[in-house]
Amino acid sequence: MGSVSRLTGWWQGRSSAGKVELYTRWSFHFMMVLQVLAMLGGLVPEIPSTASAVLAVPFTVHIGLCGLLASRALDWALGRRERPVRLAVALGALTAAEIVGLLALRAAGAITQDGATPSLVVNLVAFASGSLTLTLPRARHMLCLPPAAAALAACAALAAGRNAAEAVGYALGVFLTSLLLTLACGFSSWLLRTVYELDHARDAQARLAVAEERLRFGRDLHDVMGRNLAVIALKSELAVQLARRERPEAVDQMVEVQRIARESQREVRDVVRGYREADLTAELEGARGVLTAAGMDCRVEVDAGRNLRPEVQSTLGWVVREATTNVLRHGDARSCLIRLTAPEADALTLVVENDGAPEAPAGPPGSGLAGLRERLAVLDGTLEAGPVGDGRFRLRARIPERHLRGLEARA
């Protein structure tokens, strides 16, 4: 069970983009296995031993180059390294040399089986085309690859003395298989880039939201304090001048400064309070909208038989906000349930449950849940959070009934 948990945690701990990248890379590694089965394991044994010994080494190098080029090309597509032009040229040259060599062996009678040579030629060119596709920057460049490979195969067949019908057969087989792998590999590369672009866009959107909120808070604070501080400075300067002249009006000016300072202090508290408080209704609707926009099936169920005090609503609003953030950041959820239960004569319970949660945390625990426990502790509330099996994660906040009665609630 421990090894299984580590394995699933290793997968679940990755981001969605990381999972797509891992799947794509292992798909290309599996293509190397297919090449071994197609060329070294399936076709080469049908050829006489002398020819097999000659072909085994370049075929092995060809398979290794295809895998290495695919890996380097994916890194290039993600902007992690330079474009592997030399590897692409080496693979193209080796593939052309192998085709010419195969046809030469066929013409010399070293390969007598009728189907061995065409099969080997088609497999060599097709797998090479798939890897070379990953190094091309434009879709139109990728679509030029199958016709070019087909023309190469036809020309090599004619140069080796094959008739026109056989040359057309080589060209047609190479074109169809190369086109299939070109489309598959090109789509895989495009999908991987798109997933990472979306992931970067989501991170940028989150950073912009934080920056916008900071600007809003700074603007509100400036609007509150700018005018008052200017008035305080002017009246203080006036009071200094009056005091130097021993005028009694200096006391009145300082009293006014004191009044403005206290008013400014109250206004700053109001700004900070509005910034720090969370509205439960707004947070529930916001969570539904954000999770739905992220492609999740989000259900919000509210069964409240009483009005809630402002401090209770604010605390629960922070719980919903933090839980929504955790659902988006951790795991790969497809569904989420938010249920608020506040009966007339029992404790209040808020439950946020989602699927797609990793069995083991991907990193050290953050401070979000600890901050929620501190907020709930003011109301003698408790917070429970953890996996509940079947890849589901549940967060439950509970506030005892004695803190829900006795005071007028906010509408």
Secondary structure by P-SEA (a helix, b strand, c coil): caaaaaaaaaaaaccaaaaaaaaaaaaaaaaaaaaaaaccccccccccaaaaaaaaaaaaaaaaaaaaaaaaaaaaaacccccaaaaaaaaaaaaaaaaaaaaaaaaaccccccaaaaaaaaaaaaaaaaaaaaacccaaaaaaaaaaaaaaaaaaaaaacccaaaaaaaaaaaaaaaaaaaaaaaaaaaaaaaaaaaaaaaaaaaaaaaaaaaaaaaaaaaaacaaaaaaaaaaaaaaaaaaaacccaaaaaaaaaaaaaaaaaaaaaaaaaaaccccaaaaaaaaaaaaaaaccbbbbbbbccccccaaaaaaaaaaaaaaaaaaaccccccbbbbbbbbcccbbbbbbbbbccccccccccccaaaaaaaaaaaaacbbbbbccccccbbbbbbbbcccccccccccc
